[in-house]
Amino acid sequence: MPGVDSLPRCRPTAASVITVTALDESFPRLRARTQRFTLGEPRTISICADGRRVLFLRAAAGDDARTGLWALDLPDGVERVVVDPTSDDDLPAAERMRRERVREGAAGVVSYAADDAGRVAAFALAGRLHLVEVDTGEVRQLGEAAACFDPRPDPSGRVVAYVDAGDLRVAAVDGSDDRVLVSDPAGTVAWGRAEFVAAEEMGRYRGFWWAPDGASMLAARVDEAAVDQWWIADPAHPDRPPSPVRYPAAGTTNADVTLWWVGLDGERREIDWDRGEYPYLGAVSWTAAGVPLMTVVSRDQHRVAVRGIDVASGETALLHEDVFDGVPAWFGDRVVRIADVDGARCLMVGDEAVTSPDVYVRSVVEVGRDSIVLSASTGDPTSVCVYRWSEAGLEPLTPPVGVHRAVASGTATVISSAGLDHDGNQTVIHVDGGTRELSSYAVKSPLRPRVRMLRLGSRKLAAGLVLPRDHQPGTKLPVLLDPYGGPHAQRVLATRSAWLEPQWLADQGFAVLVVDGRGTPGRDPAWEREIRLNIVGPILDDQVDALHAAAEAEPDLDLTRVGIRGWSFGGWLAALAVLRRPDVFGVAIAGAPVTDWALYDTFYTERYLGTPHDNPEVYRLNSLLDAASSLTRPLLLIHGLADDNVVAAHTLRLSQRLTEAGRPHSVLPLTGVTHMTPQESVAENLLLLQVEYLKRNL
């Protein structure tokens, strides 16, 4: 690959900001090519220099997956390209895995990190470490590492730390020094990297944290020697060897994760905590406000401990023990975190819950000197709003409807807002009493969804119902349920983008119903815990109850023609529906379904089902395999053969059981496709094939 300086310049122009009217193609293809209409939006935003500089990533056009680094300096407010978008197909294995974990489909500069002043920013291209001087746009390659991963400058911008294969390295920003800081000869050990379950399920994507003075860091050491090795083969290319992956299936051994203090001179010491009781490293926070903080989580995830770290001795002290994991930070001499208290998910400052029971706290955005910025839902799980808490109380920073996300630092706050009344995200910088909107080059969808936001049944299930735009009242419609349905994720949100694909599906002749049932976030902790040890009953019951309640609200729903489709957890739910409730569901499409929970990872599965050893009957009842012989309805199974999250063995084992039971079904294998199906043609044709299958069987 050529160096960055030799690449052709790719400055966006008015012509490069495409509009729908310039595109003569189907909605499924446009949706795929624009990555669900997100390309060209500002993202990965950093506030630097005490709010005077904002860095962000953005593609040069709404149909161009190549992403570059941009800067906006205040108060002049001029957006400028710092690093031009480029391609980076030649990726090291660790970077490919990172992108799969974060569901990254773009190319080019898709992640970066900057020093506190925003003077320099580091990023990886094709496995090589690059540094850019933000003021001038001068880009240079540092060192000779060929597998650079997650480079991060120290807060002062003098040194960049990065992972190279399994080593943690440091390089001077002037190029005078590039060396291994810590390494291990064992091929199963990696320094400074998040293990599989941390990145896939825990929301921790990094493995090292700089000290505020830049003289040392805390770094995770991950040893996967005891983790079972699986093999991901490519049956379409039998000449290629299978790829090994270390996969911690439910009930098996996790990676051995330890935390170390590491000085730039190579000195290091292990940080001590009771890893037998708390084996998961949840989060690490190190700021000038106080000693470093860490959260550690028990294997059953019933306990979360916040501990302060003495880097001089390696000892830790218990500060708080809660039942919910939130990134800890210092607010004066008190620790800020999220915890479940008296049935509510609260913002905690020290020992005090400072939010009321009707506020469901989702994340802590920033802890400042006098206030805390957080995101939360208040009474309506379909909306996520941004608030500022201070000793004076809770102040809303966004409207009460929509999904709003924020980045904050000092006096500056950047808020990205999505709603039902506009396309995509609108990103606005708030600083010193003024505002400045960041430009978006995203393509606008040709569809204007018409969704009825509903609360259905006795449990007031959050749902959205979408009918064809040309529907004539009195005309009966087949019904398509389109859920995810499981914990950690919501489909029913007050944003236009959430309803684009359901509207297109509805326009093909269906009434599309999307329901978030028990286990989904946004309501209260008890709602999420109702699926503990029994995900089959509550989750399937909620879909059926919502269907019948929707039919009462909309008499044109034909309950004699009901289909269901889903992906991942939703794929499990779709297959479950036709196996357990053929009286309701006439056809199912199950994409990348988890068919046997003993084949899925430790952190996610054990949170809800315990371990297969302790609860074998629970695993059997929540599995699809033993129910295979009951299939009487059409079932289409779809699976990417390169999927390393829900491996293709799930679909193959269910298909084997169905075949052994003499139950007809269809299987669509996707060669070279992972869990997120990023390929344009695959994403487009999957939608078309599913519609054809549903029409044929309904």
C-alpha positions as CSV (number, residue, x, y, z in Angstrom):
1,M,0.0,0.0,0.0
2,P,1.3,3.5,-0.8
3,G,2.1,5.9,2.1
4,V,-0.5,8.4,3.0
5,D,1.3,11.3,1.5
6,S,1.3,9.6,-1.9
7,L,-2.4,9.0,-2.0
8,P,-4.6,11.0,-4.2
9,R,-6.4,13.8,-2.4
10,C,-10.1,13.3,-1.9
11,R,-11.6,16.6,-0.8
12,P,-15.4,16.6,-0.6
13,T,-17.2,19.0,-2.9
14,A,-20.8,19.8,-3.4
15,A,-20.9,17.2,-6.2
16,S,-19.6,14.5,-3.9
17,V,-22.4,15.0,-1.4
18,I,-24.9,12.8,-3.2
19,T,-28.6,13.0,-3.0
20,V,-31.3,10.3,-3.6
21,T,-32.4,12.0,-6.8
22,A,-29.0,11.2,-8.3
23,L,-29.3,7.5,-7.6
24,D,-31.3,5.1,-9.8
25,E,-31.3,2.0,-7.7
26,S,-33.4,-0.1,-5.3
27,F,-33.9,0.8,-1.7
28,P,-32.1,-2.4,-0.6
29,R,-29.0,-1.6,-2.7
30,L,-29.0,2.1,-1.6
31,R,-29.4,1.0,2.0
32,A,-26.4,-1.4,1.6
33,R,-24.2,1.0,-0.3
34,T,-24.7,3.8,2.2
35,Q,-24.4,1.4,5.2
36,R,-27.9,2.2,6.4
37,F,-27.5,5.8,5.4
38,T,-24.8,6.4,7.9
39,L,-21.8,7.1,5.6
40,G,-21.0,10.8,5.6
41,E,-22.2,11.5,9.1
42,P,-19.7,12.9,11.7
43,R,-18.8,10.2,14.2
44,T,-16.1,9.2,16.8
45,I,-16.0,12.8,18.1
46,S,-13.2,14.0,20.4
47,I,-13.2,17.4,22.2
48,C,-9.6,18.7,22.7
49,A,-7.8,21.8,23.9
50,D,-10.3,22.6,26.6
51,G,-13.2,22.7,24.0
52,R,-11.4,24.8,21.4
53,R,-10.9,21.9,19.0
54,V,-13.2,19.1,17.9
55,L,-11.9,16.1,16.0
56,F,-14.1,13.6,14.2
57,L,-14.3,11.0,11.5
58,R,-16.4,11.4,8.4
59,A,-16.6,9.9,4.9
60,A,-16.2,12.3,2.0
61,A,-19.6,11.4,0.6
62,G,-22.7,9.4,1.6
63,D,-21.9,6.6,-0.8
64,D,-18.1,6.3,-0.1
65,A,-17.1,3.9,2.7
66,R,-13.6,5.5,3.0
67,T,-13.4,7.6,6.1
68,G,-11.0,10.4,7.0
69,L,-10.1,12.5,10.0
70,W,-11.5,16.0,10.3
71,A,-11.0,19.0,12.6
72,L,-13.0,22.0,13.6
73,D,-11.3,24.8,15.5
74,L,-13.4,27.2,17.6
75,P,-14.4,30.0,17.5
76,D,-13.7,30.2,13.7
77,G,-15.8,27.1,13.0
78,V,-14.2,26.0,9.7
79,E,-14.3,22.2,9.1
80,R,-11.2,20.9,7.4
81,V,-9.8,17.5,6.4
82,V,-6.8,16.5,8.4
83,V,-6.3,13.0,6.9
84,D,-7.9,12.3,3.6
85,P,-10.1,9.2,3.2
86,T,-8.3,6.2,1.8
87,S,-8.7,2.5,1.4
88,D,-7.1,0.0,3.8
89,D,-8.0,-3.5,2.7
90,D,-4.7,-5.1,3.9
91,L,-5.6,-5.4,7.6
92,P,-3.9,-7.3,10.3
93,A,-5.9,-10.0,12.0
94,A,-6.3,-8.1,15.2
95,E,-7.7,-5.1,13.4
96,R,-10.2,-7.2,11.4
97,M,-11.3,-8.8,14.7
98,R,-11.7,-5.3,16.3
99,R,-13.8,-4.1,13.4
100,E,-16.0,-7.2,13.7
101,R,-16.5,-6.6,17.4
102,V,-17.6,-3.0,16.9
103,R,-19.5,-3.8,13.7
104,E,-17.3,-1.4,11.7
105,G,-18.1,-1.6,8.0
106,A,-16.2,1.5,6.7
107,A,-12.6,1.7,5.4
108,G,-9.7,4.1,5.8
109,V,-9.2,5.9,9.1
110,V,-12.0,4.2,11.1
111,S,-10.5,4.9,14.6
112,Y,-8.0,7.3,16.0
113,A,-6.8,8.8,19.3
114,A,-5.4,12.2,20.1
115,D,-3.5,13.9,22.8
116,D,-5.3,16.3,25.2
117,A,-4.6,19.4,23.2
118,G,-5.6,17.7,19.9
119,R,-2.1,18.6,18.5
120,V,-1.3,15.1,17.2
121,A,-3.5,12.1,16.4
122,A,-2.5,8.5,15.8
123,F,-4.2,5.9,13.6
124,A,-3.4,2.7,11.9
125,L,-3.6,2.0,8.1
126,A,-2.9,-1.4,6.7
127,G,-1.2,-2.4,10.0
128,R,1.2,0.6,9.9
129,L,1.3,3.2,12.6
130,H,0.7,6.8,11.4
131,L,0.7,10.1,13.1
132,V,-0.7,13.4,11.9
133,E,0.1,16.9,13.0
134,V,-3.4,18.3,13.2
135,D,-2.4,22.0,12.6
136,T,-0.6,21.3,9.4
137,G,-2.1,18.0,8.2
138,E,1.4,16.5,7.9
139,V,1.2,12.7,8.0
140,R,4.1,10.4,8.7
141,Q,4.5,6.7,9.3
142,L,6.3,5.7,12.5
143,G,8.3,2.5,13.0
144,E,8.2,-0.7,11.1
145,A,5.4,-2.5,12.8
146,A,3.2,-4.4,10.4
147,A,0.4,-5.3,12.7
148,C,-0.3,-2.0,14.5
149,F,-3.5,-1.9,16.5
150,D,-5.2,0.7,18.7
151,P,-2.5,3.5,18.7
152,R,-2.9,6.1,21.4
153,P,-0.7,9.2,22.2
154,D,0.0,10.0,25.8
155,P,-1.9,13.0,27.1
156,S,1.0,15.4,26.4
157,G,1.5,14.2,22.8
158,R,5.1,13.1,23.2
159,V,4.8,9.3,22.9
160,V,2.4,6.9,21.1
161,A,1.6,3.5,22.6
162,Y,0.2,0.8,20.4
163,V,-0.2,-3.0,20.1
164,D,1.8,-4.9,17.5
165,A,0.6,-8.5,17.3
166,G,0.9,-9.5,21.0
167,D,3.4,-6.8,22.0
168,L,2.8,-3.4,23.6
169,R,5.1,-0.8,22.0
170,V,5.9,2.9,22.3
171,A,7.1,5.3,19.7
172,A,8.3,8.9,20.1
173,V,6.1,11.2,18.0
174,D,9.2,12.7,16.3
175,G,10.2,9.2,15.1
176,S,13.4,9.0,17.1
177,D,12.4,5.9,19.1
178,D,10.2,2.9,18.5
179,R,10.5,-0.1,20.8
180,V,8.8,-2.9,22.6
181,L,7.6,-1.9,26.0
182,V,6.3,-5.3,27.2
183,S,6.2,-8.6,25.4
184,D,5.7,-12.3,26.1
185,P,7.2,-15.2,24.2
186,A,4.0,-17.3,24.5
187,G,2.0,-17.2,21.4
188,T,-1.3,-17.1,23.4
189,V,-0.4,-13.9,25.3
190,A,-1.3,-10.4,24.1
191,W,-0.5,-7.1,25.9
192,G,-2.8,-4.1,25.7
193,R,-5.7,-5.7,24.0
194,A,-9.3,-6.5,25.0
195,E,-10.1,-10.2,25.1
196,F,-13.1,-11.6,23.0
197,V,-15.8,-11.3,25.6
198,A,-14.7,-7.8,26.7
199,A,-15.0,-6.5,23.2
200,E,-18.0,-8.5,22.1
201,E,-20.2,-8.3,25.2
202,M,-18.7,-6.0,27.8
203,G,-18.2,-2.8,25.8
204,R,-14.5,-2.6,26.6
205,Y,-12.6,-2.3,23.3
206,R,-9.2,-1.3,24.6
207,G,-6.5,-2.8,26.8
208,F,-4.2,0.0,28.0
209,W,-4.7,3.4,29.7
210,W,-2.2,6.2,29.9
211,A,-1.3,7.9,33.2
212,P,-2.2,11.6,33.2
213,D,1.5,12.5,33.1
214,G,2.3,10.2,30.3
215,A,5.1,8.5,32.2
216,S,3.4,5.1,32.6
217,M,0.3,3.2,31.9
218,L,-2.0,0.5,33.1
219,A,-2.1,-2.4,30.6
220,A,-4.1,-5.7,30.4
221,R,-2.2,-8.9,29.9
222,V,-4.5,-11.5,28.2
223,D,-3.5,-15.1,28.1
224,E,-5.8,-17.3,26.0
225,A,-3.8,-20.6,26.5
226,A,-6.7,-22.2,28.4
227,V,-9.4,-21.0,26.1
228,D,-10.8,-23.6,23.7
229,Q,-9.5,-23.2,20.2
230,W,-12.1,-23.4,17.4
231,W,-11.6,-23.3,13.7
232,I,-13.5,-21.2,11.2
233,A,-13.2,-22.9,7.8
234,D,-14.1,-21.7,4.3
235,P,-15.8,-24.6,2.6
236,A,-16.0,-22.7,-0.7
237,H,-12.2,-22.6,-0.8
238,P,-10.9,-26.0,0.4
239,D,-7.4,-25.0,-0.5
240,R,-7.3,-22.5,2.3
241,P,-6.5,-23.6,5.8
242,P,-9.1,-22.8,8.5
243,S,-8.6,-19.9,10.8
244,P,-8.1,-20.6,14.5
245,V,-10.1,-18.6,17.1
246,R,-10.0,-18.8,20.8
247,Y,-13.7,-19.0,21.8
248,P,-14.9,-19.1,25.4
249,A,-18.2,-21.0,25.2
250,A,-20.6,-21.0,28.1
251,G,-19.2,-22.9,31.1
252,T,-15.7,-23.2,29.7
253,T,-12.5,-21.4,30.6
254,N,-12.1,-17.7,29.9
255,A,-9.0,-15.9,29.0
256,D,-6.7,-15.2,32.0
257,V,-6.8,-11.4,32.3
258,T,-4.4,-9.5,34.6
259,L,-3.7,-5.8,34.9
260,W,-0.2,-4.3,35.2
261,W,1.4,-0.9,35.9
262,V,4.0,-0.4,33.2
263,G,6.6,2.4,33.2
264,L,8.1,3.8,30.0
265,D,11.4,2.4,31.3
266,G,10.0,-1.1,31.2
267,E,9.5,-1.5,34.9
268,R,6.2,-3.2,35.7
269,R,4.2,-4.6,38.6
270,E,1.0,-6.6,38.7
271,I,-2.2,-5.0,40.1
272,D,-3.7,-7.3,42.7
273,W,-7.3,-8.1,43.2
274,D,-9.3,-11.2,44.1
275,R,-9.5,-12.6,40.6
276,G,-11.1,-15.8,41.9
277,E,-14.1,-13.9,43.0
278,Y,-14.0,-11.2,40.3
279,P,-12.4,-12.7,37.1
280,Y,-13.7,-10.1,34.6
281,L,-11.9,-6.8,34.2
282,G,-14.8,-4.4,33.4
283,A,-13.3,-0.9,33.1
284,V,-10.3,1.2,34.0
285,S,-10.4,5.0,34.6
286,W,-7.2,7.0,35.2
287,T,-7.4,10.8,35.4
288,A,-5.6,13.5,37.4
289,A,-8.6,13.7,39.7
290,G,-7.5,10.8,41.9
291,V,-6.0,7.3,42.0
292,P,-6.9,5.0,39.1
293,L,-10.2,3.2,39.4
294,M,-11.2,-0.2,38.1
295,T,-14.4,-2.2,38.0
296,V,-14.2,-6.0,38.3
297,V,-17.1,-8.4,37.8
298,S,-17.9,-11.8,39.3
299,R,-18.3,-14.7,36.9
300,D,-22.1,-14.9,37.6
301,Q,-22.3,-11.1,37.1
302,H,-24.3,-10.7,40.3
303,R,-21.5,-8.4,41.9
304,V,-19.5,-5.5,40.6
305,A,-16.7,-4.1,42.6
306,V,-15.1,-0.6,42.2
307,R,-11.5,-0.6,43.5
308,G,-8.9,2.1,43.8
309,I,-5.4,1.2,42.6
310,D,-2.2,2.1,44.3
311,V,0.2,1.9,41.4
312,A,3.3,2.2,43.6
313,S,2.5,-1.1,45.4
314,G,0.1,-2.8,43.0
315,E,-2.5,-3.1,45.8
316,T,-6.1,-2.2,45.4
317,A,-8.8,-1.1,47.9
318,L,-12.5,-1.8,47.7
319,L,-14.5,1.4,47.3
320,H,-17.9,0.2,46.4
321,E,-19.7,-3.0,45.6
322,D,-22.8,-2.7,43.4
323,V,-25.0,-4.8,41.1
324,F,-24.5,-2.9,37.9
325,D,-21.4,-2.1,35.9
326,G,-20.7,1.5,35.1
327,V,-17.4,3.2,34.2
328,P,-16.2,4.8,37.5
329,A,-14.7,8.3,37.8
330,W,-13.9,10.8,40.5
331,F,-16.2,13.7,41.4
332,G,-14.1,15.5,43.9
333,D,-13.4,12.9,46.5
334,R,-16.4,10.7,45.6
335,V,-16.7,8.0,43.0
336,V,-19.3,8.3,40.3
337,R,-20.8,5.1,38.8
338,I,-24.1,3.5,37.8
339,A,-25.8,1.1,40.2
340,D,-29.2,-0.6,40.8
341,V,-30.8,0.8,44.0
342,D,-34.3,-0.1,45.2
343,G,-35.4,-1.2,41.8
344,A,-34.0,1.7,39.8
345,R,-30.9,2.2,37.7
346,C,-29.3,5.3,39.3
347,L,-26.4,7.7,39.0
348,M,-24.4,7.2,42.2
349,V,-22.1,9.9,43.6
350,G,-20.3,8.3,46.5
351,D,-22.9,6.4,48.5
352,E,-25.8,8.6,47.3
353,A,-28.2,7.9,44.5
354,V,-28.6,11.4,42.9
355,T,-31.3,10.5,40.3
356,S,-34.9,9.7,41.0
357,P,-36.4,6.2,40.5
358,D,-38.1,7.3,37.3
359,V,-34.8,8.0,35.6
360,Y,-33.1,5.0,34.0
361,V,-29.5,5.9,33.7
362,R,-27.8,4.4,30.6
363,S,-24.3,5.9,30.6
364,V,-22.0,8.5,32.2
365,V,-20.8,10.8,29.4
366,E,-18.4,13.0,31.4
367,V,-17.5,13.9,34.9
368,G,-16.5,17.5,35.3
369,R,-15.4,19.6,38.2
370,D,-18.9,20.8,39.1
371,S,-21.3,18.6,37.1
372,I,-21.8,15.3,35.4
373,V,-23.2,14.7,31.9
374,L,-25.2,11.5,31.5
375,S,-27.6,9.8,29.1
376,A,-30.9,8.4,30.5
377,S,-34.5,7.4,29.7
378,T,-37.3,8.9,31.7
379,G,-40.6,6.9,31.5
380,D,-40.2,6.2,27.8
381,P,-37.7,3.5,26.8
382,T,-37.9,4.5,23.1
383,S,-36.1,7.8,23.8
384,V,-32.6,8.4,25.1
385,C,-31.8,11.9,26.3
386,V,-28.8,13.8,27.7
387,Y,-28.8,15.4,31.1
388,R,-26.5,17.4,33.2
389,W,-26.5,16.7,36.9
390,S,-25.1,19.1,39.5
391,E,-25.7,19.7,43.2
392,A,-28.6,21.9,42.0
393,G,-30.4,18.9,40.4
394,L,-30.9,17.3,36.9
395,E,-31.1,19.5,33.9
396,P,-32.1,18.2,30.4
397,L,-29.8,19.2,27.6
398,T,-31.9,17.6,24.8
399,P,-35.6,17.4,23.9
400,P,-37.5,14.6,25.7
401,V,-38.2,12.6,22.4
402,G,-35.6,11.0,20.2
403,V,-32.2,9.3,20.7
404,H,-29.5,11.7,21.7
405,R,-25.9,10.9,22.3
406,A,-23.2,13.2,23.7
407,V,-19.5,13.8,24.1
408,A,-18.5,16.4,26.7
409,S,-15.3,18.0,28.0
410,G,-15.0,21.1,30.1
411,T,-17.3,23.8,28.8
412,A,-18.0,22.0,25.4
413,T,-20.6,19.4,24.7
414,V,-21.3,17.8,21.3
415,I,-24.8,16.2,20.9
416,S,-25.8,14.0,18.1
417,S,-29.6,13.7,17.8
418,A,-31.8,11.4,15.8
419,G,-35.6,11.6,15.8
420,L,-38.7,10.6,13.9
421,D,-39.0,14.0,12.2
422,H,-35.6,14.1,10.4
423,D,-33.1,11.8,8.6
424,G,-30.0,10.6,10.3
425,N,-28.2,12.3,13.1
426,Q,-27.9,16.1,13.6
427,T,-24.6,16.8,15.4
428,V,-24.3,20.2,17.2
429,I,-21.4,21.6,19.2
430,H,-22.4,23.6,22.3
431,V,-19.7,25.8,23.7
432,D,-19.5,29.1,25.6
433,G,-23.2,29.7,25.1
434,G,-23.1,29.2,21.3
435,T,-23.8,26.4,18.9
436,R,-22.3,25.1,15.7
437,E,-23.7,22.2,13.6
438,L,-21.3,19.8,12.0
439,S,-22.0,19.1,8.4
440,S,-23.4,15.7,7.3
441,Y,-22.8,14.3,3.8
442,A,-25.1,11.3,4.4
443,V,-27.6,10.3,1.8
444,K,-31.2,10.9,2.7
445,S,-33.5,7.9,2.4
446,P,-36.2,8.0,-0.3
447,L,-38.6,6.5,2.2
448,R,-40.5,8.5,4.8
449,P,-41.6,5.8,7.3
450,R,-45.1,6.0,8.8
451,V,-44.8,4.2,12.1
452,R,-47.4,4.1,14.8
453,M,-45.5,4.0,18.1
454,L,-47.6,1.8,20.5
455,R,-47.6,0.4,24.0
456,L,-49.3,-2.9,23.8
457,G,-51.0,-5.3,26.2
458,S,-51.1,-5.5,29.9
459,R,-47.3,-5.1,30.1
460,K,-47.3,-1.9,27.9
461,L,-44.8,-3.4,25.5
462,A,-43.0,-0.8,23.4
463,A,-43.8,-1.5,19.8
464,G,-43.9,0.1,16.3
465,L,-46.4,-0.9,13.6
466,V,-45.8,0.0,10.0
467,L,-48.3,-0.5,7.2
468,P,-47.7,-0.1,3.4
469,R,-47.8,3.5,2.4
470,D,-50.5,2.7,-0.2
471,H,-52.6,0.6,2.2
472,Q,-56.3,0.9,1.7
473,P,-58.2,0.6,5.0
474,G,-60.3,-2.6,5.0
475,T,-57.7,-4.6,3.1
476,K,-56.3,-7.5,5.2
477,L,-52.5,-7.7,5.4
478,P,-50.2,-10.6,6.3
479,V,-48.2,-9.7,9.4
480,L,-44.4,-9.8,9.7
481,L,-42.9,-9.6,13.2
482,D,-39.3,-8.2,12.9
483,P,-37.8,-8.4,16.4
484,Y,-34.4,-8.6,18.0
485,G,-36.2,-9.2,21.2
486,G,-33.3,-9.9,23.5
487,P,-31.3,-8.2,26.2
488,H,-28.7,-5.5,25.5
489,A,-30.4,-4.1,22.5
490,Q,-33.6,-2.2,21.4
491,R,-35.3,-2.0,18.1
492,V,-38.2,0.2,19.1
493,L,-36.7,3.7,19.1
494,A,-38.0,7.2,18.4
495,T,-35.7,7.6,15.3
496,R,-36.6,7.7,11.6
497,S,-33.6,5.4,10.8
498,A,-35.0,2.6,12.9
499,W,-38.1,2.4,10.7
500,L,-36.6,2.7,7.2
501,E,-36.2,-1.1,6.6
502,P,-39.5,-2.0,8.3
503,Q,-41.2,0.6,6.0
504,W,-39.7,-0.9,2.9
505,L,-40.7,-4.4,4.0
506,A,-44.2,-3.1,4.7
507,D,-44.4,-1.6,1.2
508,Q,-43.9,-5.1,-0.2
509,G,-47.3,-6.0,1.2
510,F,-47.0,-6.6,4.9
511,A,-48.0,-5.1,8.2
512,V,-44.6,-5.0,10.0
513,L,-44.6,-5.2,13.8
514,V,-41.5,-4.6,15.9
515,V,-41.7,-5.3,19.7
516,D,-39.3,-4.9,22.5
517,G,-40.3,-7.3,25.3
518,R,-39.0,-8.3,28.7
519,G,-35.2,-8.3,28.9
520,T,-34.6,-5.2,26.7
521,P,-33.1,-2.1,28.3
522,G,-34.6,1.2,29.1
523,R,-37.4,0.5,31.6
524,D,-36.1,-0.8,34.9
525,P,-33.8,-3.5,36.3
526,A,-36.6,-5.9,37.2
527,W,-37.9,-5.8,33.6
528,E,-34.4,-6.9,32.4
529,R,-34.1,-9.6,35.0
530,E,-37.4,-11.3,34.3
531,I,-35.7,-13.5,31.7
532,R,-33.2,-14.9,34.2
533,L,-32.9,-18.7,33.7
534,N,-35.9,-18.6,31.3
535,I,-35.6,-16.6,28.1
536,V,-38.0,-18.8,26.1
537,G,-41.2,-18.1,28.1
538,P,-41.2,-14.3,28.7
539,I,-39.7,-13.3,25.4
540,L,-41.9,-15.5,23.1
541,D,-45.0,-14.7,25.2
542,D,-44.4,-11.0,24.8
543,Q,-44.2,-11.3,21.0
544,V,-47.4,-13.2,20.9
545,D,-49.2,-10.9,23.3
546,A,-48.1,-7.8,21.4
547,L,-49.3,-9.4,18.1
548,H,-52.8,-9.9,19.5
549,A,-52.9,-6.5,21.1
550,A,-51.8,-4.9,17.8
551,A,-54.6,-6.7,16.0
552,E,-57.1,-5.0,18.4
553,A,-55.6,-1.6,17.5
554,E,-55.4,-2.3,13.8
555,P,-58.2,-4.6,12.5
556,D,-56.5,-5.0,9.1
557,L,-53.9,-7.4,10.5
558,D,-54.6,-10.9,9.3
559,L,-53.7,-13.2,12.1
560,T,-54.1,-16.3,9.9
561,R,-51.0,-15.2,8.0
562,V,-48.2,-14.3,10.4
563,G,-44.4,-14.6,9.7
564,I,-41.4,-13.7,11.8
565,R,-37.8,-13.0,10.9
566,G,-34.7,-12.0,12.9
567,W,-31.0,-12.0,13.1
568,S,-28.7,-13.3,15.9
569,F,-30.8,-13.3,19.0
570,G,-33.7,-12.4,16.8
571,G,-32.8,-15.4,14.6
572,W,-33.1,-17.7,17.7
573,L,-36.5,-16.0,18.5
574,A,-37.8,-16.5,14.9
575,A,-36.9,-20.2,14.8
576,L,-38.3,-20.6,18.3
577,A,-41.6,-19.1,17.3
578,V,-42.4,-21.6,14.6
579,L,-41.1,-24.5,16.7
580,R,-43.1,-23.6,19.9
581,R,-46.0,-21.6,18.5
582,P,-47.0,-23.0,15.1
583,D,-50.6,-22.0,15.9
584,V,-49.5,-18.4,15.7
585,F,-46.6,-18.3,13.3
586,G,-46.8,-19.7,9.8
587,V,-43.3,-19.1,8.5
588,A,-39.9,-18.0,10.0
589,I,-36.6,-16.7,8.7
590,A,-33.8,-17.2,11.2
591,G,-30.5,-15.4,10.4
592,A,-27.3,-16.4,12.3
593,P,-29.4,-17.9,15.1
594,V,-28.1,-19.1,18.4
595,T,-29.6,-22.6,18.4
596,D,-27.7,-24.1,21.3
597,W,-26.7,-21.7,24.1
598,A,-23.9,-24.0,25.2
599,L,-22.2,-22.9,22.0
600,Y,-22.4,-19.2,22.8
601,D,-19.9,-17.1,24.8
602,T,-19.5,-17.1,28.6
603,F,-20.2,-13.5,29.5
604,Y,-23.5,-13.1,27.6
605,T,-24.9,-16.5,28.1
606,E,-24.1,-17.1,31.8
607,R,-25.6,-13.7,32.7
608,Y,-29.0,-15.1,31.9
609,L,-28.7,-18.9,32.0
610,G,-25.9,-19.6,34.4
611,T,-23.5,-22.4,33.3
612,P,-24.4,-25.6,31.5
613,H,-22.8,-27.6,34.3
614,D,-25.0,-25.9,37.0
615,N,-28.2,-25.6,34.9
616,P,-28.3,-28.4,32.3
617,E,-32.1,-28.4,32.2
618,V,-32.2,-24.7,31.7
619,Y,-29.9,-25.0,28.7
620,R,-32.0,-27.8,27.3
621,L,-35.2,-25.9,27.6
622,N,-33.8,-22.8,26.0
623,S,-32.1,-24.7,23.1
624,L,-33.7,-25.2,19.7
625,L,-32.2,-28.6,19.1
626,D,-34.5,-30.8,21.1
627,A,-37.5,-29.0,19.7
628,A,-36.5,-29.7,16.1
629,S,-38.8,-32.6,15.6
630,S,-41.8,-30.3,16.3
631,L,-41.3,-28.2,13.1
632,T,-44.4,-28.1,11.0
633,R,-44.0,-24.7,9.4
634,P,-41.6,-23.3,6.7
635,L,-38.2,-22.3,8.2
636,L,-35.3,-20.6,6.3
637,L,-32.0,-20.7,8.1
638,I,-29.3,-18.1,7.0
639,H,-25.8,-18.1,8.2
640,G,-22.4,-16.6,7.3
641,L,-19.8,-19.3,7.2
642,A,-17.1,-16.8,8.4
643,D,-19.1,-15.8,11.5
644,D,-16.8,-16.0,14.6
645,N,-19.5,-14.6,17.0
646,V,-22.4,-17.0,16.4
647,V,-20.5,-19.7,14.5
648,A,-22.1,-21.6,11.6
649,A,-22.2,-24.7,13.8
650,H,-25.4,-23.4,15.3
651,T,-27.3,-23.5,12.0
652,L,-25.7,-26.8,10.9
653,R,-26.5,-28.6,14.1
654,L,-30.2,-27.5,14.0
655,S,-30.3,-28.5,10.3
656,Q,-28.9,-31.9,11.2
657,R,-31.6,-32.4,13.9
658,L,-34.3,-31.3,11.5
659,T,-33.1,-33.7,8.9
660,E,-32.8,-36.5,11.3
661,A,-36.4,-35.8,12.3
662,G,-37.6,-35.7,8.7
663,R,-38.6,-32.1,8.9
664,P,-38.2,-30.1,5.6
665,H,-36.5,-26.8,5.9
666,S,-34.2,-24.5,3.9
667,V,-30.6,-23.4,4.6
668,L,-28.9,-20.5,2.9
669,P,-25.1,-20.5,3.6
670,L,-23.2,-17.2,3.0
671,T,-19.7,-17.8,1.8
672,G,-17.1,-15.5,3.4
673,V,-19.7,-13.6,5.3
674,T,-19.3,-12.7,9.0
675,H,-22.0,-11.9,11.6
676,M,-22.6,-8.3,10.2
677,T,-22.9,-9.1,6.5
678,P,-21.2,-5.9,5.3
679,Q,-21.1,-6.8,1.6
680,E,-23.3,-4.6,-0.6
681,S,-24.6,-7.4,-2.9
682,V,-25.2,-9.7,0.1
683,A,-27.1,-7.1,2.1
684,E,-29.2,-6.2,-0.8
685,N,-30.1,-9.7,-2.0
686,L,-30.7,-11.0,1.5
687,L,-33.6,-8.6,1.8
688,L,-35.0,-9.5,-1.6
689,L,-34.7,-13.2,-1.0
690,Q,-36.4,-12.9,2.4
691,V,-39.3,-11.0,0.9
692,E,-39.7,-13.7,-1.8
693,Y,-39.6,-16.5,0.8
694,L,-42.2,-14.8,3.0
695,K,-44.6,-14.1,0.1
696,R,-44.3,-17.6,-1.2
697,N,-45.1,-19.1,2.2
698,L,-47.7,-16.6,3.4
